Amino acid sequence: MARGRDFTAMEPALDFARELAEAPGSRGVVVKADGLMAGKGVTVCDDLDTARAALGVLFATLPEGQLAQPVVVIEERMSGAEASLIALCDDHGALALPPARDHKRLLDDDKGPNTGGMGAYSPCPTCRRACARRLSMSSTCPSWPSSLAGALPSAVRSMRA
């Protein structure tokens, strides 16, 4: 999982972006607006200058008074195959949905802004049933108390087996 933090101010966000960008083996950073942005809130940054510019745009366009809660998320950039796992949860358990891949760059050759879900598809070829089972067991299922294990929907119970 990527290291990341959320921020309400430019300077601490920039300091953390610098820490991630300058770390040995860094692949860059990802700057995200916290909240729904219609696919326009994520910038994949190869270097600190790009991250600084993305942060400048995000903090300059925030409505007055919105800085009381985190508004920007900075994460280390990761590479490789990606999959999203979503589970429908209530007080009785969780129902894992099939994995999906939910992002891509707008232009060819991994260029341009991230589309933020506009290129989503499932099934995800790099996360088959066994992979999804393993990830679900390590993330969703452990969050449920053992007293609820019998109440998990059959789709999740079958993943536990």
N, C-alpha and C positions, 0 to 999 in steps of 0.2 A: 504494500500500500504506500502511496506517495506521502511524504511528509508535507504538512500544510498547516496554515493558520489563517484566521480571519482578522480583519482590521477595520477600525473606524477612522484612521488618520493616515495621511500620505507617508510621513517620515518613517514610522515603524514598519509599514508595509514595504517601503523601499529598502529598509535595512534587512528585512527578512529575504526579500528578493535577491539582494546582493549576497547574503550568506549562502543561499541555494545556488546562485549562478556561479559563484567563485569556489564552490566546494570541489574537491578533486573528483574527476569523472563526471562532472555535471553535464547534463544534456540541455540545460536551460530551465526556464520556469514557465508556469502557466498562471495567468492573471485572469480571475473570474469575477464578474459582478455577482453579488449574492442576491438571488431572487430570479424571477422570470424575466428574461431579456429577449425573447423571441429569436434565439439563436445568434444574438449579436453581443453577448456578454463574455465571451471567452477569447483570449488572445494567447496563442502558443508562441512563446518568446525564445529565440535562439540565444539571446544575450541580454545583459543588464540594460543596455540602452533601449532595446525594444520594450522591456518590462517597464522601465521608467516612463516611456511614452504612453503605454497602455494605462498605467496607473494615473498619469496626468489627465488623460481623457476621462477615465471613470470618475475621479474625484471632482473634476471640473463640471461634470454634467449632473451631479447629484442634486436633488431638490433640497431646498433649505430645511434644516431640522432633521434630515434623515441620518445624520451621523451619530445618533444616540445608540444605534445598534450596529453590529458588523455589516459592512456593505461590500467589502472586497475580500476575496479569498486568494491567497498565494499558495501554490503547490509546486513541488519539484516536478519537472517534466520527466515522464517515463516513456520508454519506447517498447515496442512489441505489440503483440496481439492484445485486444481489449474486449471485454464483455461486460454488460450490465446485468445484474441480477436484481429483480424486483420481487418483493413478496407482499401479498395482501395480508394484513395482520389485524387481529382483534384480541380481546382478552382471553380467547380460547386457543389461539395458535396462529400459524402462518401458512399461507398457501403460496409456494414459490411458482412464479411464472417462468416460461421458457427464457433462457438467456437471449439477449439481443446485443447488437453492436449499434451504438447510438450516436456516432459522430463521424465526421470526415471533413477534410478541408474542402473549401469551395472550388478550388482550381486543380487542374492536373498536377502531377508530380509533388503532391503534398504541399501545395502553395495556397496562399490566401487565408482568410479567417476561418475559424472552426464554424461549421454550420449548426452546431448545437442541437442535434437531433433530427434535423431535416433530412438526413440520409439514413435513418434508422432501418434496420432489417433484422429479421429472425426467421429461421434459426441461425445461430451464429456458428459458422463452420469451425472455429477454433475452440469452441466450448460445447462439446457434446454432452450427453446425459451424465456420463461418469464425472466429468469435470464440474458440471453444474451441481451434482449431488455433493461432491467434495466441498465446493465453495459454500453451498447452502448450509452444510453441516458445520462449517467453521465460522459462519457469520450469523445467519438467521436463527438456526435451531438452538445454539447455546444461550441465546438471550431469553429463552422461555424457561420458567421454573420447571423442575422435574415433575412437579405435581400436575402440570398441564400436558406432559408428554403424551398421555393417552388421548387427549382431546385434540391433538394436531390433526388437521385434515389429512385424508388418506394420501394425497399427493406428497405431502411433506413426510408423513410416516413412512412411505415407501422409500424416501431418500435416506431415512435414518437406518434402514435395514442393511 
